[in-house]
Amino acid sequence: MIHKAKDLSPDQRAVVENLLGRSVSEDEAISIRTIAPSFAPEWLQKSWKSAKYLGLDRLSADEIDAEIDAARKLRSADGQPPDAIIREQ
């Protein structure tokens, strides 16, 4: 389902912008798709649950980017490549 931002009601626009964490321009199109959690791998479902419990699901895109940058700088300072992937053992 695709909606044009200019056709949204003020309430709909507010919800979309809240979900995105940013404002939308009049010429943008919004695509909405849902997926059932059961289709997500178990590790991803656990990650979502953990993020929600810790309040991380409320971080803005800028806050997430800042956390990623900080983690990369820390890994770089430890002698690891900036793009090293840490996997759960």
C-alpha positions in Angstrom: 0.0 0.0 0.0 1.5 3.4 -1.0 0.3 6.8 0.2 1.3 10.2 -1.0 2.4 12.4 1.9 0.3 15.3 0.6 -2.8 13.2 0.8 -2.4 12.3 4.5 -4.6 13.8 7.1 -2.7 15.8 9.8 -3.2 12.9 12.3 -1.9 10.3 9.8 1.0 12.5 8.9 1.9 12.9 12.6 1.8 9.2 13.1 4.0 8.5 10.1 6.5 11.2 11.2 6.6 9.8 14.7 7.3 6.3 13.4 10.0 7.5 11.1 11.5 9.9 13.6 11.6 12.7 11.0 9.3 15.0 9.1 8.1 14.0 5.6 8.0 16.3 2.6 4.9 16.8 0.5 6.4 15.0 -2.5 7.3 11.8 -0.6 5.4 8.6 -0.9 4.9 6.3 2.1 4.8 2.6 1.7 3.3 0.5 4.5 4.0 -3.2 4.9 3.5 -5.5 7.9 5.1 -8.8 8.6 4.1 -11.4 11.1 6.6 -11.8 13.9 6.5 -15.5 13.5 8.3 -15.1 10.1 11.2 -13.3 11.8 14.0 -15.6 13.0 14.0 -16.3 16.7 17.3 -14.3 17.3 15.6 -11.3 15.8 12.5 -11.7 17.9 14.7 -11.9 21.0 16.5 -8.8 19.9 13.3 -6.9 19.5 12.1 -8.0 22.9 15.4 -7.0 24.5 15.4 -3.6 22.8 11.9 -2.9 24.0 12.7 -3.9 27.5 15.8 -1.7 27.6 13.9 1.2 26.0 16.1 1.1 22.9 13.1 1.0 20.6 12.5 4.7 21.4 15.9 5.9 20.1 15.8 8.3 17.2 17.7 7.6 14.0 20.3 10.3 15.0 20.8 8.6 18.4 21.2 5.2 16.7 23.8 6.7 14.3 25.7 8.2 17.3 25.8 4.8 19.1 27.1 3.1 15.9 29.8 5.8 15.5 30.8 5.4 19.2 31.0 1.6 18.9 33.1 1.9 15.7 35.5 4.4 17.4 35.9 2.2 20.4 36.7 -0.9 18.2 39.1 1.2 16.2 40.9 2.3 19.4 41.1 -1.4 20.5 42.9 -2.2 17.2 39.9 -3.9 15.6 38.8 -2.9 12.1 35.9 -0.3 12.3 33.6 -2.7 10.5 34.3 -5.7 12.6 31.2 -7.7 13.4 30.7 -9.0 16.9 28.8 -12.2 17.0 27.1 -13.9 19.9 29.0 -17.1 20.8 
